[in-house]
Amino acid sequence: MKAIVVDKNSADGLDYSIQKKIFEENGIEFVLEDCQTEDEIIEKCKDADALLVIYRQITPRIMDALEHCKVILRYGIGYDVIDVKAATERGIKVCNSPVHCLDEVATHTIAMILAMERQLVFYNDLVKRGQWLANAGFKPHRLSSQTLGFVGFGHIARRAAEFAKGFGFRMIAYDPFLPEEVVKASGAEKVELDQLFAEADIVSLHTPLMDSTFHLIDKEAITKMKDGVMIVNTSRGPIIAIDDLMEAVKEGKVKSAALDVVEGEPITVANHPLFETGRIICSPHAAYNSVEAEQQMMEVLAQTATDVLKGKNPANIVNKKELGLV
């Protein structure tokens, strides 16, 4: 049996030694590839029993060429790079690492909120230019006077809400899939999306990327928000229509935005238009990152692949219901 990583260099600095050890102990050959195209994936990975992917799109055409594949695994929580419907139709299990970076992404979310409200990046840039101006930029507000709105209230958002409690925010959440008591137990009030837009001083995005959430935050949605709203995205870039966001920041409708993910990422050019206003801060899709999170993810995915190849059905099969395994 063979487990193949499609794009080993798509994320910098990953250590695959933990996975190599787990696979070898279970008699599974472990191969690291760095495929760039669909054809290259087909050529180099067609004999995989387990396919592991970071960012490359795994399409139906690729799946049709996988002669023995039983499972496709995504490095991370989100799995939108995999056509899950096509995998299900071919009897292939799709798995993720659902909880390895909850603390990290929740922490990053709070850090971005603080950086925006306290203008840390803006002030730092001023001081570096020799401008010692405490009242430059906008006047910040006390956090306990503000409403923090979560769009999507899954595990990460609920962990962020735990962290946010200490700052005294009023918290509201939109999540059509969660009962009200779950939202309330985390200290938030369940609301409809338009109400969240109307009342939130800070909108924090925690929803997966689906057809229904693509460009969820666009010009029309932003129009419904408070003047001077702040927006945080630590989920998926295409949830925000980036041109609409940049326009709203320039016009002052959006006071500030903090993005760990961006539509069209990675950003690899200097002086990108995103940063013209000085009111958008960005990190390179790094919210998940820590020593502990990486180790846990590597262990979970290697053990999950091993379990599937041995005929088991681990809990993190995302299409378990569709495959009739529950």
SVG drawing of the C-alpha trace seen along z (x, -y; Angstrom):
<svg xmlns="http://www.w3.org/2000/svg" viewBox="-33 -63 45 67">
<polyline fill="none" stroke="black" stroke-width="0.4" points="0.0,0.0 1.1,-3.5 0.3,-7.0 1.3,-9.9 1.5,-13.6 0.5,-15.6 2.2,-18.9 4.7,-18.7 6.0,-22.2 2.7,-24.0 3.1,-25.0 6.6,-26.0 8.4,-24.3 6.3,-21.2 8.0,-18.3 6.8,-15.0 9.0,-12.8 6.1,-12.0 4.0,-10.7 6.8,-8.7 7.3,-6.9 3.6,-6.1 3.3,-4.8 6.4,-2.8 5.4,-1.1 2.2,0.0 3.9,1.3 2.7,-1.6 5.1,-3.2 5.2,-7.0 6.0,-9.2 6.4,-13.0 5.6,-14.6 5.5,-18.3 2.9,-18.2 1.9,-21.5 -0.7,-20.5 -3.6,-18.1 -1.7,-16.0 1.3,-15.8 -0.9,-14.6 -2.3,-11.9 1.1,-10.9 2.8,-10.7 0.0,-9.7 -2.2,-7.3 -1.1,-4.3 -1.9,-5.9 -4.0,-4.0 -4.2,-7.2 -3.8,-10.7 -2.8,-13.6 -3.1,-17.2 -2.4,-20.7 -3.6,-23.2 -3.9,-21.5 -7.4,-20.9 -8.4,-17.3 -10.8,-17.0 -13.0,-14.2 -10.5,-13.7 -7.8,-13.1 -10.0,-10.7 -10.8,-8.7 -7.1,-8.1 -6.5,-6.9 -6.5,-3.2 -6.5,-2.1 -7.4,-5.1 -9.6,-4.5 -9.1,-7.9 -8.2,-11.5 -7.0,-13.6 -6.6,-17.3 -3.9,-18.9 -6.1,-21.2 -9.7,-21.7 -11.2,-22.9 -11.5,-20.5 -12.8,-22.7 -9.9,-21.7 -11.4,-18.3 -14.5,-17.6 -16.3,-15.7 -19.3,-14.9 -17.2,-13.3 -15.2,-11.4 -18.4,-10.1 -19.7,-9.0 -16.5,-6.9 -16.6,-5.4 -13.6,-7.4 -13.5,-8.6 -12.6,-12.2 -10.9,-13.1 -9.5,-16.2 -7.9,-17.1 -10.8,-18.8 -9.5,-20.0 -5.7,-20.3 -5.6,-24.2 -8.7,-25.4 -6.7,-27.3 -4.3,-28.7 -7.0,-30.1 -9.1,-31.4 -6.0,-33.1 -5.1,-34.6 -8.7,-35.9 -8.5,-37.7 -5.0,-39.0 -6.3,-40.5 -9.2,-42.1 -6.9,-43.7 -4.4,-44.8 -7.2,-46.5 -8.9,-48.2 -5.7,-49.3 -4.1,-50.2 -0.9,-48.4 0.3,-48.0 -0.6,-51.6 1.1,-53.0 4.2,-50.8 4.5,-52.2 4.1,-55.8 6.8,-55.4 9.2,-53.8 8.7,-56.9 9.6,-59.1 6.0,-60.2 5.1,-59.9 1.4,-60.7 -0.9,-59.0 -4.0,-60.5 -3.3,-59.7 -5.8,-57.4 -9.2,-56.8 -10.2,-57.0 -10.4,-53.5 -13.3,-52.3 -13.3,-50.3 -13.9,-46.7 -16.6,-46.3 -18.6,-48.9 -18.7,-46.8 -20.6,-44.0 -18.6,-41.1 -20.5,-39.2 -19.5,-35.7 -20.6,-34.5 -20.5,-30.8 -20.2,-29.5 -18.3,-26.2 -15.5,-24.9 -13.1,-27.7 -15.6,-30.6 -16.8,-29.2 -13.2,-28.9 -12.7,-32.6 -15.8,-33.5 -14.3,-31.9 -11.2,-34.1 -13.3,-37.2 -15.4,-37.0 -12.6,-38.5 -12.8,-41.7 -16.4,-42.2 -17.8,-42.1 -21.5,-41.7 -21.4,-38.6 -23.9,-37.6 -23.6,-34.7 -25.2,-33.6 -25.1,-29.9 -28.2,-28.2 -26.9,-24.7 -26.6,-25.3 -29.4,-25.2 -29.9,-28.3 -28.8,-26.6 -25.3,-25.8 -24.8,-29.5 -26.1,-30.7 -23.8,-28.2 -20.8,-30.0 -22.0,-33.4 -23.5,-34.6 -27.0,-35.4 -28.2,-33.7 -29.3,-36.1 -30.1,-36.2 -27.4,-37.3 -29.0,-40.7 -29.3,-41.5 -25.7,-40.6 -24.6,-42.9 -26.8,-45.7 -25.5,-45.4 -21.9,-44.1 -19.0,-46.5 -16.7,-43.7 -17.7,-40.9 -15.6,-37.8 -15.9,-35.1 -15.8,-31.4 -17.8,-29.7 -16.5,-27.1 -16.3,-27.9 -19.3,-26.6 -21.4,-27.9 -23.6,-29.6 -20.7,-31.4 -18.7,-32.4 -18.6,-36.2 -20.9,-36.2 -19.3,-39.5 -19.8,-41.7 -20.8,-45.2 -24.5,-44.5 -23.6,-42.8 -21.2,-45.6 -24.0,-48.2 -26.0,-46.5 -23.3,-46.8 -22.6,-49.7 -20.6,-52.6 -17.1,-52.1 -17.4,-48.3 -14.3,-46.1 -14.0,-42.8 -11.9,-39.7 -11.4,-36.7 -9.5,-33.6 -11.6,-31.1 -11.4,-31.2 -10.4,-34.1 -13.2,-33.9 -15.9,-34.4 -15.0,-38.1 -15.2,-39.8 -11.9,-41.5 -12.5,-44.4 -15.7,-45.3 -13.9,-45.2 -11.0,-47.5 -13.6,-50.0 -15.5,-50.0 -12.3,-50.6 -11.3,-53.5 -14.7,-55.0 -14.6,-54.7 -17.6,-52.4 -15.3,-49.7 -12.9,-51.2 -10.4,-48.4 -10.0,-44.8 -7.7,-42.0 -7.2,-39.0 -5.4,-35.8 -6.8,-34.5 -7.4,-36.5 -9.2,-35.7 -6.5,-34.9 -3.8,-34.2 -0.9,-34.0 0.0,-37.7 3.5,-37.7 3.9,-41.3 5.1,-44.3 2.8,-47.3 -0.4,-45.3 -3.5,-47.5 -4.8,-45.8 -2.5,-47.9 -3.0,-51.3 -5.2,-52.6 -3.1,-51.4 -6.4,-50.1 -6.1,-46.5 -3.6,-44.1 -2.8,-40.7 -1.0,-37.5 0.0,-34.8 -2.7,-32.1 -0.8,-31.4 -3.5,-31.4 -3.3,-27.6 0.4,-27.5 2.1,-26.3 4.6,-23.5 1.8,-21.7 -0.8,-22.1 1.5,-20.8 2.5,-17.8 -1.1,-16.9 -2.2,-17.4 0.5,-15.1 -0.3,-12.4 -4.1,-12.6 -3.8,-12.4 -1.3,-9.6 -3.3,-7.6 -6.5,-8.3 -5.1,-7.1 -3.7,-4.0 -7.1,-3.2 -8.9,-3.6 -6.5,-1.4 -7.0,1.2 -10.7,1.2 -11.7,-1.1 -14.0,-4.1 -12.5,-6.9 -14.7,-9.8 -13.2,-12.4 -14.6,-11.0 -16.4,-14.1 -18.6,-12.2 -19.4,-9.4 -23.2,-9.9 -23.2,-10.1 -21.2,-6.9 -23.7,-5.2 -21.3,-4.6 -23.5,-6.0"/>
</svg>
